Amino acid sequence: MDMLSNFLSFEKPMGEVLTKFLFYVGIIFIVLWGLRTEWHWIMYFDNDWDRALWGVIWTPIATILRLLALRVGAELALSVLRLDKTKA
C-alpha cells in the first residue's frame, strides 16, 4: 500500500515520469507501425513492384524520422518541466 500511495501523492510532480512513460509508449507504437507498414509493402510486391520497392525503402526512413521527432518532442517537454524547477 505504501508503494501505491507514493505514486498517488501530489507532493512530487509527475510530469517527468509521465513524459518518459509516453516516450516509451510512443517508441513501441512507432516501431509497430514501421513493422506493419514494412510487411504491407513486402506483400504488395505482387501488385506493383516499383511502388512496393519504394515503400520498402521509405518505411525505415520514415520510422527513423518519427522516432527522431518523438525524441525532440520528449526533450522539449522535459526541458519545459525543468524550467519550472530552476525558477524556484
N, C-alpha and C positions, 0 to 999 in steps of 0.2 A: 504494500500500500504506500510505502514511503516513496518508491520509485514513481508511482503514478502521480502522487501529489507534487513531486518535483517537476514533472512535465506540465502540470496544470497550474503551477504557480505563476502569478503575474508580476513577481518581483524582478525577474530577469527577462530581457527581450527575446522573443522567439524569431526575430527577423532573419538572423544569420542561419539558424537551424532550418527554417522554412526555405530559405533561398538554396541552401545546399541540398535539401531534400528534393526540391523541384528541379534543380540542376541534374541530379542523378536520374530522376524520373524522365526528364527530357532526353537525356542520353539514351535511355532504354527505348523510348518511343522513336527517336530518330534512327537508331540502328535497326529497329524492327521495320520501320518504313523503308529504309535502304535495302534490307534483305528482301522484303516483299516486292519492291519495285524491280530489283535485280532479277528476281525469279520471274516476274511478269515479262520482262524483256527477253529473258532466255527462252521462255515458252512462246514468244511472239516471232521467233526466227522462222517458223513455218509460213507465216503470213507475209511478212515484209522484211527481207534480210537487211536492207540498208538501214531502215528505221530502227530495227531491233539492235543492230550493231551500235548505232549512236546512243541508243538508250542504255546499253550495257556499259558503254564508255562514260556517259554523262552521269549515271547514277552514283558511282563512288565520289565523283567530284562534287555533286550536289549534296551528298551526305556529309562530306568534309566541310563544305561551306556552311551547312546548317549547324554542325557541331561548333564551328568557329563562332557563328553568330550567337549561339546559346552561351558559349563561354564568355563572350564580350558582354552579353546582357547580364549574366550572373555576376561578373566582376563589377559592372556598373551598379547593380543593386547592392552588392556588398560594400562598395565604396560610399554609396549614399547612406547606408546604415551606419558606417563607421564615422561619417562626418558628424552625425548627431552626438557621438561619444566624445569627439575631440572638443566640442564647444563647452561641455560641462566641466 
